[in-house]
Amino acid sequence: MHIRQIVFAVVLLGALVRFGPATAEDGFPAAEWQRVSPAELGWSGTELAQARSFSDQIRSSAVVIVQHGKVVAEWGNTTKPMEVASIRKSLLGALIGIAVSDHLIDLDSTLGKLGIDDNPPGLTEIEKGATVRELLEARSGVYHAALYETPGNAKMRPPRGSHLPGSFWYYNNWDFNALGTIYEHATGTGIFQALDQKIAKPIGMQDYRPQDGSYIRGEASIHPAYEIRMSARDLARFALLYLHKGNWAGHQIVPQEWVEESTRSHSKASPLPGYGYLWWIGFLGGAVAPTVALPEGSFLAQGAGGQYALVVPALDLIVVHRVDRDTPFTEPSFRSIGRLFWLILKAEGYDPGPDASLTAATGERPTGETLAAKFRGKTISFGPKLRNGPLTMQFEPDGRMTYPHWDEAFGPAAGTWTAADDKLCILNPDARRRCYLPVLNGERVELFDQLGVMQIDGVALRQ
């Protein structure tokens, strides 16, 4: 054999060894996920069953739990590509990181330099000064109408020109959609094809195909939204890629520095505590009531309708939760998802904080007229650590609800209250009726929802 052929063969063999099929022993799945019994990894089967039962109550479509690269538990339809909603942004973020590494995108380029504009009224010169980095952080200051945003987000959108680029965080679909345009212009490749070539195939996604993506276009903006469908088990592979800082079985798919920068909090955010580059950092704290205490360094991708990919590096753990929006569904609340995470972490053996469930509550549980008498004329204070806290609700003797100190982000500052069917019910002008199961400990007032998850941890103010 010619010496050049020998050298080539050696190099090829080395590449196959380094980039060959992953194995579970490496902490990565091969063509199929390897499954392990929870007991082998020290999980409590009883507590894991409680997590699954609660998941059924909130009507989860699929859950995948992965630790050390192996599936500890899974249920539901984990193979169906479902709409990921805003998890699309985290997927695009990985592609942008690769393009930055390839010197195709400069994070400090401005919209003006890149020729980014929009339908009339187009961007102002100040708005065109926003950088790619500021779009990734959701701090562009561009409040043009956008596609694929929820009515709530559209209502909360700040007025045009109200904040300079980089000065204010707002979860802004215009930023995220414009990033899709910027990526495609810079690389000359469509998002769905790039996702297939640069991420899905290299990490062995089993169900994703480029045709699982579609563009949403409309009159509001020239920048389309990029809807993506992905199965729970493929989303778990993507989360595992980020758990390993962009490395897959020795192959650096996404630059490590990019993953670290993306999953570091750049802004205080809402409803979750922090925001990086298209990733959320941490989870709901205990400002209103306890939920779950995640280990330091945890981060997640999140989408409307109940789409979550939680990454917990401290435990080498991933939790994927999906809701199939192709069928009639009810979106689980943040507090319900927090409860599910709490149950899963408890089953793992980690201490996720206090048990904020009705089952664990102790104290008086008033019913009937006694319940009404306990709240009539009382003022409840809660959320002392909130931005505008503490907030107060006053239960007027005539059945009105008044709010001496309130933040309308929590709902309208008006309403009525009643005690019905042994529940404390509040009706707001938006016709939303919220009923709670109260537990009283002296001046302490805990309000639980129908699933037994604590919603408010407050105190009754003395009259």
C-alpha positions as CSV (number, residue, x, y, z in Angstrom):
1,M,0.0,0.0,0.0
2,H,1.3,3.5,-0.9
3,I,2.4,5.5,2.1
4,R,-0.2,8.2,1.3
5,Q,-2.9,5.5,1.3
6,I,-1.7,4.3,4.7
7,V,-1.8,7.8,6.2
8,F,-5.3,8.3,4.8
9,A,-6.5,5.0,6.3
10,V,-5.1,5.9,9.7
11,V,-6.7,9.3,9.6
12,L,-10.0,7.8,8.5
13,L,-9.9,5.2,11.3
14,G,-9.2,7.9,13.8
15,A,-12.2,9.9,12.6
16,L,-14.4,6.9,12.8
17,V,-13.3,6.2,16.4
18,R,-13.8,9.8,17.4
19,F,-17.0,10.6,15.5
20,G,-18.4,7.1,15.2
21,P,-21.8,6.0,16.6
22,A,-22.4,7.2,20.1
23,T,-23.1,4.7,22.9
24,A,-25.0,5.0,26.1
25,E,-21.7,4.2,28.0
26,D,-20.4,7.6,26.5
27,G,-23.5,9.3,27.9
28,F,-25.2,9.6,24.5
29,P,-27.8,7.5,22.8
30,A,-27.0,5.5,19.7
31,A,-29.6,4.9,16.9
32,E,-32.1,4.1,19.7
33,W,-32.2,5.4,23.3
34,Q,-31.0,2.9,25.9
35,R,-33.4,2.5,28.8
36,V,-32.5,1.8,32.4
37,S,-34.7,0.9,35.3
38,P,-35.1,3.8,37.7
39,A,-33.9,1.7,40.6
40,E,-30.5,1.1,38.9
41,L,-29.9,4.8,39.2
42,G,-31.3,5.1,42.7
43,W,-34.7,6.6,41.8
44,S,-37.8,6.0,43.9
45,G,-40.3,4.0,41.8
46,T,-43.1,5.1,44.1
47,E,-42.3,8.8,43.8
48,L,-41.8,8.5,40.0
49,A,-45.3,6.9,39.8
50,Q,-46.6,10.0,41.7
51,A,-45.0,12.2,39.0
52,R,-46.6,10.2,36.3
53,S,-50.0,10.3,38.0
54,F,-49.8,14.1,38.3
55,S,-48.7,14.3,34.6
56,D,-51.9,12.5,33.7
57,Q,-53.9,15.0,35.7
58,I,-52.4,18.0,33.8
59,R,-53.0,16.0,30.5
60,S,-49.4,15.8,29.4
61,S,-49.0,14.2,25.9
62,A,-45.5,13.0,26.4
63,V,-42.7,13.0,29.0
64,V,-39.1,11.8,28.6
65,I,-36.7,11.7,31.6
66,V,-33.0,11.1,30.7
67,Q,-30.2,10.8,33.2
68,H,-26.6,9.9,32.3
69,G,-27.6,9.6,28.6
70,K,-30.2,6.9,29.3
71,V,-34.0,7.0,29.5
72,V,-35.1,6.6,33.1
73,A,-38.8,6.9,32.4
74,E,-41.1,7.9,29.5
75,W,-44.7,8.0,28.8
76,G,-47.2,9.2,26.2
77,N,-46.5,9.5,22.5
78,T,-42.8,10.3,22.5
79,T,-42.3,9.7,18.7
80,K,-44.9,12.0,17.2
81,P,-43.5,15.4,15.9
82,M,-45.6,18.0,17.7
83,E,-45.5,21.8,17.4
84,V,-42.7,23.0,19.7
85,A,-44.0,26.7,19.8
86,S,-41.3,29.0,21.2
87,I,-38.8,26.2,21.7
88,R,-38.2,27.0,18.0
89,K,-36.1,30.0,19.3
90,S,-33.7,27.8,21.2
91,L,-33.3,25.6,18.1
92,L,-32.5,28.6,16.0
93,G,-30.1,29.8,18.6
94,A,-28.0,26.7,18.1
95,L,-27.9,27.4,14.4
96,I,-26.9,31.0,14.9
97,G,-24.1,29.9,17.3
98,I,-22.7,27.7,14.5
99,A,-23.0,30.5,12.0
100,V,-21.2,32.9,14.4
101,S,-18.4,30.3,14.7
102,D,-18.2,30.1,10.9
103,H,-17.8,33.9,10.7
104,L,-21.1,34.2,8.8
105,I,-22.9,36.3,11.5
106,D,-21.4,39.1,13.6
107,L,-23.3,39.6,16.8
108,D,-22.4,43.3,16.8
109,S,-23.8,44.0,13.4
110,T,-26.7,46.4,13.4
111,L,-30.0,46.0,11.7
112,G,-29.2,48.9,9.5
113,K,-25.9,47.4,8.4
114,L,-27.7,44.1,7.6
115,G,-30.5,45.9,5.7
116,I,-33.2,44.7,8.0
117,D,-36.4,46.7,7.9
118,D,-40.2,46.0,7.9
119,N,-43.6,47.0,6.6
120,P,-44.6,50.6,7.0
121,P,-44.2,52.2,9.4
122,G,-40.7,50.9,8.9
123,L,-37.8,50.9,11.4
124,T,-36.5,54.2,12.6
125,E,-32.8,55.0,12.5
126,I,-32.6,54.4,16.2
127,E,-34.3,51.0,15.9
128,K,-31.9,50.1,13.1
129,G,-29.1,50.6,15.6
130,A,-30.1,47.4,17.4
131,T,-27.6,44.6,17.1
132,V,-28.0,40.9,16.5
133,R,-26.8,40.3,20.1
134,E,-29.6,42.5,21.4
135,L,-32.2,40.5,19.4
136,L,-30.9,37.3,20.9
137,E,-31.3,38.8,24.3
138,A,-34.8,40.2,23.5
139,R,-33.5,43.7,24.1
140,S,-33.8,45.3,20.6
141,G,-36.2,48.0,21.5
142,V,-38.0,47.3,18.2
143,Y,-41.7,47.1,18.9
144,H,-43.0,46.6,15.4
145,A,-46.0,44.3,15.0
146,A,-44.9,40.6,14.7
147,L,-46.2,37.3,13.5
148,Y,-47.0,34.3,15.7
149,E,-47.3,36.3,18.9
150,T,-50.0,35.6,21.4
151,P,-52.8,38.2,22.0
152,G,-51.3,38.7,25.5
153,N,-47.9,39.5,24.1
154,A,-49.4,41.8,21.5
155,K,-51.3,43.6,24.3
156,M,-48.1,44.0,26.4
157,R,-45.9,45.2,23.6
158,P,-44.4,48.6,24.5
159,P,-45.0,51.6,22.3
160,R,-42.7,52.2,19.4
161,G,-39.7,54.2,20.5
162,S,-40.3,53.8,24.2
163,H,-37.0,52.1,24.9
164,L,-33.5,52.4,23.3
165,P,-31.9,49.3,21.9
166,G,-30.3,47.3,24.7
167,S,-32.0,49.1,27.5
168,F,-35.1,47.0,28.2
169,W,-36.0,43.3,28.2
170,Y,-39.3,42.3,26.5
171,Y,-40.1,38.9,25.2
172,N,-40.5,40.1,21.6
173,N,-41.5,37.9,18.7
174,W,-40.3,40.6,16.3
175,D,-36.7,40.0,17.5
176,F,-37.0,36.2,17.2
177,N,-38.6,36.3,13.7
178,A,-36.0,38.8,12.4
179,L,-33.3,36.5,13.7
180,G,-34.6,33.9,11.4
181,T,-34.4,36.3,8.4
182,I,-30.9,37.3,9.4
183,Y,-29.8,33.6,9.7
184,E,-31.1,32.7,6.3
185,H,-29.7,35.8,4.6
186,A,-26.3,35.1,6.2
187,T,-26.0,31.4,5.4
188,G,-28.1,31.1,2.2
189,T,-29.8,28.0,3.8
190,G,-33.4,27.6,5.1
191,I,-33.8,27.1,8.8
192,F,-35.5,23.7,8.5
193,Q,-32.8,22.3,6.1
194,A,-30.0,23.7,8.3
195,L,-31.6,22.2,11.4
196,D,-31.6,18.8,9.7
197,Q,-28.1,19.0,8.3
198,K,-26.2,20.7,11.2
199,I,-28.0,19.3,14.3
200,A,-30.7,16.6,13.7
201,K,-28.6,14.3,11.6
202,P,-25.3,14.7,13.6
203,I,-27.0,13.9,16.9
204,G,-29.2,11.1,15.4
205,M,-32.7,12.5,15.7
206,Q,-35.1,9.7,14.8
207,D,-38.2,11.6,13.8
208,Y,-37.3,15.1,12.6
209,R,-37.6,15.9,8.8
210,P,-37.2,19.3,7.2
211,Q,-40.8,19.1,6.1
212,D,-41.7,19.2,9.8
213,G,-41.0,23.0,9.6
214,S,-43.3,25.6,8.0
215,Y,-43.3,29.4,7.7
216,I,-46.0,31.5,9.0
217,R,-46.5,34.7,6.9
218,G,-48.9,37.6,7.2
219,E,-49.5,41.3,6.7
220,A,-48.2,42.3,10.2
221,S,-44.5,41.8,9.2
222,I,-42.2,40.8,6.4
223,H,-40.3,38.5,8.8
224,P,-42.1,35.1,8.9
225,A,-42.2,32.9,12.0
226,Y,-40.6,29.5,11.6
227,E,-42.9,26.9,13.1
228,I,-41.1,23.6,13.9
229,R,-42.5,20.2,14.8
230,M,-40.4,17.7,16.8
231,S,-41.0,14.6,18.8
232,A,-40.3,14.4,22.5
233,R,-37.5,11.9,22.1
234,D,-35.7,14.1,19.5
235,L,-36.1,17.2,21.7
236,A,-34.5,15.2,24.4
237,R,-31.5,14.7,22.1
238,F,-31.3,18.4,21.5
239,A,-31.4,19.1,25.3
240,L,-28.7,16.5,25.8
241,L,-26.5,18.3,23.3
242,Y,-26.8,21.4,25.4
243,L,-26.3,19.5,28.6
244,H,-22.9,18.5,27.1
245,K,-22.2,22.1,26.1
246,G,-22.7,21.4,22.4
247,N,-20.6,18.3,22.2
248,W,-21.9,15.0,21.0
249,A,-19.8,11.9,21.6
250,G,-16.6,13.9,20.9
251,H,-17.9,16.0,18.1
252,Q,-18.4,19.7,18.8
253,I,-21.7,20.4,17.1
254,V,-22.4,23.8,18.7
255,P,-19.5,25.8,20.0
256,Q,-19.0,25.3,23.8
257,E,-18.6,29.0,24.4
258,W,-21.9,29.7,22.6
259,V,-23.8,27.2,24.7
260,E,-22.3,28.7,27.9
261,E,-23.1,32.3,26.8
262,S,-26.6,31.3,25.7
263,T,-27.5,29.6,29.0
264,R,-26.2,32.4,31.2
265,S,-28.8,35.0,32.4
266,H,-28.4,38.3,30.6
267,S,-31.6,39.8,31.8
268,K,-34.2,39.6,34.6
269,A,-37.2,38.3,32.9
270,S,-40.9,37.3,33.3
271,P,-42.5,34.9,33.9
272,L,-39.3,33.0,34.6
273,P,-36.4,34.6,36.4
274,G,-33.7,35.0,33.8
275,Y,-33.1,35.0,30.0
276,G,-30.0,34.3,28.0
277,Y,-29.7,33.9,24.3
278,L,-33.1,32.4,23.4
279,W,-33.0,30.2,26.6
280,W,-34.7,30.7,29.9
281,I,-32.7,30.5,33.1
282,G,-34.1,29.0,36.3
283,F,-37.8,28.6,37.2
284,L,-40.5,30.3,39.2
285,G,-39.2,31.2,42.7
286,G,-41.2,31.3,45.8
287,A,-42.4,35.0,45.6
288,V,-46.1,34.0,45.5
289,A,-45.9,30.4,46.8
290,P,-43.3,27.7,46.7
291,T,-42.9,25.7,43.5
292,V,-39.6,23.9,42.8
293,A,-36.0,24.7,43.7
294,L,-33.9,23.8,40.7
295,P,-30.1,23.1,41.2
296,E,-27.9,26.1,40.3
297,G,-27.1,26.2,36.6
298,S,-30.4,24.8,35.4
299,F,-31.9,26.2,32.2
300,L,-34.8,25.4,29.9
301,A,-36.4,25.9,26.5
302,Q,-40.1,26.7,26.8
303,G,-43.0,27.1,24.5
304,A,-46.7,28.0,24.7
305,G,-49.2,25.1,25.4
306,G,-46.9,23.2,27.8
307,Q,-43.7,22.6,25.8
308,Y,-40.6,22.3,28.0
309,A,-37.1,21.0,27.7
310,L,-35.4,21.3,31.2
311,V,-31.6,20.8,31.5
312,V,-30.2,20.2,34.9
313,P,-26.4,19.9,34.6
314,A,-25.8,19.4,38.3
315,L,-27.8,16.1,38.1
316,D,-26.8,15.1,34.5
317,L,-30.6,15.2,33.9
318,I,-33.0,16.2,31.2
319,V,-36.8,16.4,31.5
320,V,-38.9,16.9,28.3
321,H,-42.6,17.7,28.6
322,R,-44.9,18.0,25.6
323,V,-48.6,18.8,25.0
324,D,-50.0,17.9,21.6
325,R,-51.7,21.1,20.3
326,D,-53.2,19.2,17.3
327,T,-55.8,17.9,19.7
328,P,-58.1,19.7,22.2
329,F,-55.8,20.6,25.1
330,T,-55.5,22.6,28.3
331,E,-52.2,24.5,28.8
332,P,-50.7,23.5,32.2
333,S,-49.9,26.5,34.4
334,F,-46.3,27.3,35.3
335,R,-47.1,26.2,38.8
336,S,-48.4,22.9,37.6
337,I,-45.2,22.3,35.6
338,G,-43.2,23.4,38.6
339,R,-45.0,20.7,40.6
340,L,-44.2,18.1,38.0
341,F,-40.6,19.0,38.1
342,W,-40.7,18.9,41.9
343,L,-42.1,15.4,41.9
344,I,-39.5,14.2,39.3
345,L,-36.6,15.7,41.2
346,K,-37.9,14.3,44.5
347,A,-38.0,10.8,42.8
348,E,-34.4,11.3,41.7
349,G,-33.4,11.9,45.4
350,Y,-32.7,15.6,45.1
351,D,-34.3,18.0,47.6
352,P,-36.5,20.3,45.4
353,G,-37.6,22.5,48.3
354,P,-40.8,22.5,50.4
355,D,-43.7,20.4,49.4
356,A,-46.3,23.0,48.3
357,S,-49.2,20.5,47.9
358,L,-52.5,20.3,49.5
359,T,-51.6,16.7,50.6
360,A,-48.7,18.1,52.7
361,A,-50.6,21.1,54.1
362,T,-51.6,21.3,57.7
363,G,-54.1,23.6,59.3
364,E,-57.8,24.4,59.3
365,R,-59.8,23.7,56.1
366,P,-63.0,25.7,56.6
367,T,-66.1,24.8,54.6
368,G,-69.5,26.3,54.0
369,E,-70.6,29.4,55.9
370,T,-67.5,29.0,58.1
371,L,-65.3,29.5,55.0
372,A,-67.2,32.7,54.0
373,A,-67.0,34.0,57.6
374,K,-63.3,33.4,57.7
375,F,-62.7,35.7,54.6
376,R,-65.5,38.2,54.9
377,G,-63.9,41.7,55.5
378,K,-60.3,40.2,55.5
379,T,-57.3,41.6,53.5
380,I,-54.8,39.0,52.3
381,S,-51.2,40.1,51.6
382,F,-48.8,38.0,49.5
383,G,-45.7,38.2,47.3
384,P,-43.4,40.5,49.4
385,K,-40.5,39.7,47.0
386,L,-42.4,40.6,43.9
387,R,-41.3,43.6,41.8
388,N,-44.3,45.6,43.0
389,G,-45.0,43.5,46.1
390,P,-46.5,42.8,48.5
391,L,-49.8,42.6,46.7
392,T,-53.1,42.7,48.6
393,M,-56.7,41.3,48.0
394,Q,-59.6,42.5,50.1
395,F,-62.7,40.4,50.5
396,E,-65.4,43.0,51.0
397,P,-68.5,42.0,53.1
398,D,-70.8,42.8,50.2
399,G,-69.0,40.3,47.9
400,R,-66.8,42.7,46.0
401,M,-63.1,42.1,45.6
402,T,-60.9,45.2,46.0
403,Y,-57.2,45.4,45.6
404,P,-55.5,48.1,47.8
405,H,-52.1,47.3,46.3
406,W,-52.0,45.4,43.0
407,D,-50.1,44.6,39.8
408,E,-52.4,44.1,36.8
409,A,-49.9,41.6,35.4
410,F,-51.7,39.3,37.8
411,G,-55.1,40.1,36.4
412,P,-57.7,42.9,36.6
413,A,-57.9,44.9,39.8
414,A,-61.6,44.3,40.3
415,G,-64.0,41.5,40.8
416,T,-66.3,39.6,43.2
417,W,-65.9,36.7,45.5
418,T,-68.0,34.0,47.0
419,A,-67.7,30.7,49.0
420,A,-69.3,27.9,46.9
421,D,-69.0,24.1,47.2
422,D,-66.4,24.5,50.0
423,K,-64.2,26.6,47.8
424,L,-63.2,30.2,47.8
425,C,-64.0,31.5,44.3
426,I,-63.0,34.8,42.7
427,L,-64.6,36.1,39.5
428,N,-62.8,38.9,37.5
429,P,-64.2,41.2,34.8
430,D,-62.5,39.1,32.2
431,A,-65.0,36.3,33.2
432,R,-62.3,34.1,34.5
433,R,-63.4,32.2,37.6
434,R,-60.7,31.0,39.9
435,C,-61.6,28.7,42.8
436,Y,-59.3,27.7,45.6
437,L,-59.2,25.3,48.5
438,P,-58.0,27.3,51.5
439,V,-55.9,26.1,54.4
440,L,-55.5,28.4,57.5
441,N,-52.7,28.4,60.0
442,G,-53.3,31.3,62.4
443,E,-52.7,34.4,60.2
444,R,-51.2,32.4,57.4
445,V,-53.4,31.7,54.4
446,E,-52.6,29.1,51.8
447,L,-54.7,28.8,48.6
448,F,-54.6,25.6,46.5
449,D,-56.0,24.9,43.0
450,Q,-58.1,21.9,42.1
451,L,-54.9,19.9,41.5
452,G,-53.8,20.6,45.0
453,V,-50.9,22.9,44.0
454,M,-50.4,26.0,46.2
455,Q,-51.1,29.2,44.3
456,I,-50.9,31.8,47.0
457,D,-49.0,31.8,50.3
458,G,-50.1,34.8,52.2
459,V,-51.0,36.3,55.5
460,A,-54.3,37.8,56.7
461,L,-53.8,41.4,57.7
462,R,-55.4,42.5,61.0
463,Q,-58.4,44.7,60.7
